[in-house]
Amino acid sequence: MLMATNWAERVSAFSRSPSRFVSGTSSEAFLAELLRELRDDRASYSIKVLLLSPLCEYPTVLCPSDSVAEETALELMSVFAQCPPKFAEFRCHLLLAVTSVLICTSCVSSCSHASQDFLDLLLEISQDINDIHGDGTLHSLRATVCDCLRELEACCPGLLSQRLELLGGLRQQETSGLHQAYAGLHTLVLRNAVYQLTQETGAGAEHLKALLGGNTLVAWEADQDSGVMSNKDAAILSSLILGPMGTLPTLQTGTDCKELRSVLSSLLEESYLLTPLCQAALLHRLTEVVAMVPGVPPALLRAQLLRLLGTSEVCLLHATLLMKCAFTDSLFSAEDEAFILKRLVVLSQHPLLNTPEKLFYMDCILHFPENRPISGGDETLPVLLTPQLASALVPTVFNDSATMLARLNLLSLVYLEEVEEVEGEEVRGLAYLYEHLTSLQHIVENGGSREIVVTFFRSAFLFLYYLCHVERYSRSLVEKLCELYLHHTNLAPHLINLADRTQDRLSESDWAVGLLRSLQRVITEAPLAQLTLQDLHWHLKVLARVADEGEIPQQSTLGFLSGIITPSSSSLCVSGDWRLGNNMLAVCRRLLVHPSLDSLLIPLADILQHLSCHYGDTDIQDHARLYYTLLTTLSREKLARVLAQGAIEGGRQVEKPSCIMAESERLTRMLTIHQTDKAIFKLVNVNSQAQTNQENNLNPNRTETCPDEANTAVEAYTAQFQNPDFASEITLMFQLTHSGTHDSLFDELFSIRLHFTLTDDHYEELSDISVPCLFRERPSPILNLSLKPRRPYPTTLHASAIFTTQDGLSWHTILPDIHVNFQQVFLPLPTPQAWGQGSKLCLFEGLWNKISSDSGENNLAECATSLFCCQLKEEALVALVDKHFLPYLISELSTKDDLKVLFFLPPQSHVLLTIRSEEDAVHFNIATDNWQLLSHISPYLLTITSSQEDTHS
């Protein structure tokens, strides 16, 4: 038993990291131990199965050379020969291990003696159809043999080409469930053999006939003469399945292909017995065979179309389309083509199909193989897809995002052709698409989710990609986007990305420039008195992108910058917000290299001088002063070279025009925020937020100054929530510490600014946190992170930081994500300070009764009750309460009655627990005024009770 445990640990350690494991010993020594234990009769067969897993998963690590692999394979075959037939599972694993070793070490392709012996063994077992043991052991062994033969043929195409007649006979005489495996193997070998003949010069009908009726006793040398495919040929053949049918080579046989037709007919007649997936694979390979042999008419497959055209199986429909791609009107009539297309349209919107299937059918429409293709493009509409037929696929706002985008893409192509055919007239289909885009915009404007926002902008891009030339709609879309931005400035990154992607893909269109010009206009014309700090941040990012366009005048941008830093708005400068100042400088930096700089010189210099003198952040002042100096002392050419980081011309560094330029690299480094390769520091949670009120909750001697009736207590408690800020935040404490590999450059960090980004809309936006410094040799600072939940659910926060190192360079780093667990949202009950134990018990009873009555009377109510049960001993339950529930405990811990626990989750949610020990289990009765919390409560209880069971087991 000790040996078994030791082997389990060693094999597990090897699987976790083979290279680390063999570095402590050697692959030869570990392989010798494995083989010695496999031969040991004292070892159990369950352990021997475990010992084979390293050879199956990492054969090249244990067998670094072909000679070692061949010796190992022979040794495993010897173990197979000595193993009693009743241990079928171990024998199956032995065959799989030998297959892995021979394939992965190229012994099969080199036709080694071990490969010959193993192939003979597999073929011998495959022909033994007498299950003499009567328990199915031979059946499972032959199934494994089929798998091994299929892998050998797939990895070394042509290996079994001389056994075609043998495999065909095995397939025909097999009456068990293995018939499917033999049919798949036979079809694969047939396809590879025909392909092999197409690569031989002068091969024809007689060679094909000889191959199909070959002697099953052909020696291994015959395979060498006929030639197993090289690795290059095998790679070509493996990609042949995925490539277009037009690239298939052909075998010139004339019309005399009776033997091949007979084999193909037999396989097709038996295809009804296979599962849909195996049928699809068989039809795919047979389609390739017929395509490679022109002497076999595609009409041979006609009988299969009667069932394939009406199939509901995705894989079979895909096989049908592959056949259509290969044979077009040689096999499919015009009526067949119209029927398939109509069926694809119907399936693309079928309510009983899942989204991936419907998306697949829409993709099939876009790549539909036509009988008479007009264009050779990859994604074009079939001629038979009329606007009337496609109208069934119009997108709606109720579609999921993927379906909506796929339909919009398809319909845009449909109506693009309609626009080209009916110029100057109102196209109703195009008008509907634009109305759909407008509907999405209204949803976004009224507070749509992140998913719908992304879907809207992707839809806008698709609409523009196909229909940007329809000026009526493209101009209107610009106006609507500007209107949307004014109400939701946080959409600025989406608008900038839309402009970038449109400019990349539609280089001949000036739509992106028009959008940016309009955004500049609405930003600079908006009243400054109504401008919020958050809006200003986004405005500056948009204006920085606008400044990249040389053809857009920038006077209005400078007027806007001047307006926000004038004395009437001087609070923005005095506040010294680093991010705001950096955003202003980003606009100024782009204006320094703008083609119209000469006309912008004086107002830009005034702005930079004002920032250098009056801005409240020293870093911003320094950068503004440097920009001002560069602007007033350098020519346009020198200025552009200083600010163009790493300018390269013709593969060499640009020559510096003067001694001032000798410092350009250093100036550029000082002006640039550098990106770290990995996280420099991290935030580590250091507290349990609920401890603060623990004493108040457990003080039984507090003076009662509130009513002790349940209803009165509930009314007094809920009255506190009339103040919307009452108990609306949770505060998490984190320690800011260095992380990762030690790097002396980052030992001393200054002016750290932490920024947090939400991954959902369950919480209000978080404020940045400033940390003066972080030294590796000093105690790490403790930070308080305040979260204001909209909905008290678990969440993940993305965190980043900008900081300065001792050499004065600025850096940006991405911190590891912060995971806010469900239990971190818990707060002790926010009752008035004067309330004692009795009042809290009354409140608990009142809330429990209210939740129970509400959940029972109205099925649509937010309230809900539930029950969670688990096995816990009494001491384990006490430890559980003491560890997890003590800050939230309403009743006495020493009481013999039910334990009552109340979690408060901001802004106004409650979870009540009544814990009772029954004879069979501990019952956690749950009541909550927010039924959506149940999906988080049960996993939380399961986690803490399971850990308690493990502790006391």
Protein Blocks (a to p, Z undefined) as FASTA:
>chain_A
ZZmmmmmmmmmmmmmommlmmmmmcfklmmmmmmmmmmpmkbcfklmmmmmmmmmmmmml
mmmbfklmmmmmmmmmmmmmmpcfklmmlmmmmmmmmmmmmmmnommmnopaklmmmmmm
mmmmmmmmbcfkonommmmmmmmmmmmmmmmmmmmghklmmmmmmmmmmmmmpcbfklmm
mmmmmmmmmmmmmmmmmmpghiafklmmmmmmccfkbcfklmmmnopadfklmmmmmmmm
mmcfklpccddebjalkkmmmmmmmmmmmmmmpcfklmmmmmmmmmmmmmmmmklcfklm
mmmmmmmmmpcbfklmmmmmmmmmmnmmmmbcfklmmmmmmmmmmmmmgfkbcfklmmmm
mmmmmmcccfbdfbfcfbdcdfklcfklmmmmcccfkbcfklmmmmmmmmmmmmmmmmmm
mghiacfklmmmmmmmmmmmmmmmnopafklmmmmmmmmmmmmmmmmmmmklmmmmmmmm
mmmmmmmmmlmmmmmmmmmmmmmmmmmbcklmmmmmmmmmmmmmpcfklpcfklmmmmmm
mmmmmmmpmklcfklmmmmmmmmmgmklmmmmmnopaklmmmmmmmmmmmmmgfklmmmm
mmmmmmmmmmmmmpcbfklmmmmmmmmmmmmmpcfklmmmmmmghiaeehiacddfbfkl
mmmmmmmmmmpccddfbdfbdcddfbdfklmmmmmmmmmkbccfbdfbfklmmmmmmmmm
mpmkgokbccdddddddehjddfklmpcghiacddddfbfkbccddddddfbacfkbccd
ddddddddfbdcddddddddddddfkopacddddddddddfklmpccddddfkbcfklmm
mmmmmmmmmmmmmmmmpmkbmbdcddddddddfklmmmmmmmmmmmmpfbdfkbmbdcdd
dddddfkbccdddddddfkbccdddddfbfklmmmmmmmmmmmmmmmmmmmZZ
